[in-house]
Amino acid sequence: MASGGRIPHCVVCDTRMVKNGKTRSGTTRWRCANCGASRVQHRDEMKKSQDAELFVSWLFHNVPARSLPIARATLTRHIAWCWNVPVPRPPVTGVVESQILMDGIYLPYGWCLLIAMNTKHVLAWRWCKRESTASYTVLLHQLVKPDCVCLDGGIGAHTALKNVWPEVKVQRCLVHVARNVRTYLTSHPHSDAGRSLLGLSKKLLKVETINQAIQWEELLNQWYQTYGHLIHERTRNPCYPYESPAWWYTHNRLRKAYRLLERLTKKQNLFTYLDPDLREHGVLLRSTNRLEGGPNKTIRRLLLVHTGLSEPHMRCAVEWILQSMSEKNLLLSLIIFVNTVMNRYMK
């Protein structure tokens, strides 16, 4: 083993080297078995390796600079070169995923980060200014067409999905649907119609079988038979034509909540996760909670601990977090990071 427990790599072909005697000064000489190149291991490499490990520990373990045994200025100086290491993107494996989750998170400096993942790992990401159709289109082109996509109600994502993968089935995030209905009706509606519709939206999250899904749709139809006249009621503006508009829907928020559920039911986007043909490849998720509670939550915690990062450093740190949550586990990602640093800066 090399000093510090690391085996150097060849500067010519990037192959691991083997010991090949010692120099006159007693330093171990290393030789590449592939191309025959020879070199020695310098102490600068050990220093860079220690700096890289310090950077990884500080960044990934969410350790504030004030908790480290060195001064903040010393930390900044030692890890300055680490920010220049390019973050490797997850490779496109060609594997057809049974389901992909997509969502956007808004970050400092006016950035929006679109993230795509399967049920376990991050697959791709895209920096943009907002969740537009163009931004999601670029993200989709980084992926292999899956069987199903789960997303929220953003227009940009749905339009891009329709343009790029029109035949892919969509699962609307049921948590977002219930949240949107609660926004329209409030948590404590005053009318019987509002309370009934709010309770119906909460039952969405408890549907586990196709029979339960059919029963839920029947309950939605029964609600319309009982309270449907309310969503058509209009209030005339007594001041018209001096004030606009001439009329408005009397129960507009109730109407919006019902129309949302009705529209998604007609599009068959509520219970895609129960499709028996899709479930043959594994259990499908009904919400994007795994994405919001995984990468999104980790990113928010990172930026909360490491406050004051500059824009380039913020983007670099976030991308390293996403890379560590890709198809390789966290520990292996850290090893890849250190090896990248060693190969790029220590030859």
C-alpha positions, 0 to 999 in steps of 0.5 A: 500500500502507498503511504496514507493507505492509498494506491496511486493511479497511472497518469497515462491510462488511469490504471492502479499501479503496483510497487516497483522497488524504491528510489535511492532516497528510499521512497517507494516507486510505483509502476503501471502494469498496463503501460509501464509508466513509473512514478513516486507518491508524494506527500502533497497527495496525502495532503490533498486526500485529507482535504478531500475527506475533510470536505466530504465530512463537512458537506455530507454529514451536515457539520457546521464549520464552527463544530470542526476542530479547525478555524473556518478560514483554515477550512475554507483555504483547505477545501477551496480546490474541491469546489472545482471538481466536476460532479459526475452525472448519473449514467443512463443505463437504458433500464426501463423503470416501472415508475419515475417521480418528478418534482421541482424545488426552489432554491436561493439565487432564483434557481429551480431544480427539477429532480427525477428519481425512481422508487429508490435512486435519483436518475437525473436533475435539471437547473432552471428558473421555473417549472416550465415546459421547456425545462421539463422537456430537457429533463425528460430527454435525459431519461429512458421512457418508463411505464408510469410517471408520478407528478404534481399538478404543474402545467409545465410537467404535464405538457412536456410529458404529453409532448415527449412521452404521450403514451406513458401513463400518469399518476397524479400525486394524491397528496397534492390533490388532497392538499389542493382541495383543502386549499380551496375548501379550507380545513374547516368548511362551513357548508355541508357540501364543503365538509362532505367534499373535503372528507371525500378528498381525504379518502383518496389516500386510503384507496388500496384496491380497484374495488375501493377506487370504484366505490370512491368514484361512486361517492363522488358521483353521489356528491354531485347528485346531492350538491351539484346544483351549488356549483352552477349557482351564479350571483349577479352583480347589481352594479353592472355595467358600471362594475365588472364582471356581470356575474360570478359563481356563488360557490366558486371555491367549492366549484373549483375543488369539485372540478379538480376531482372530476377532471382527474377522474375523467383523465384516469390519473387518480388510480393509475397505481392500481393498474394490474398491468403496471403492478406486474413490475412492482408496487407503484407509488401514489404520491411524490412523498418519497422525492420530497422526503428524500432529495428535497428534504436533504437539500433543504437541510444542507442549505440550512446547516451551510448557510451563506454559500455562494451561488456556485458553491450552493449549486455544487453542494446540491449536485453532490447531494444528488449524486450521492443519492443516485444508483450508487450508495452514499459511501460508494459515492464518497469513494468515487468523489475522493478518487476523482479528486486524486486522479484529477489533481494529484497526478 
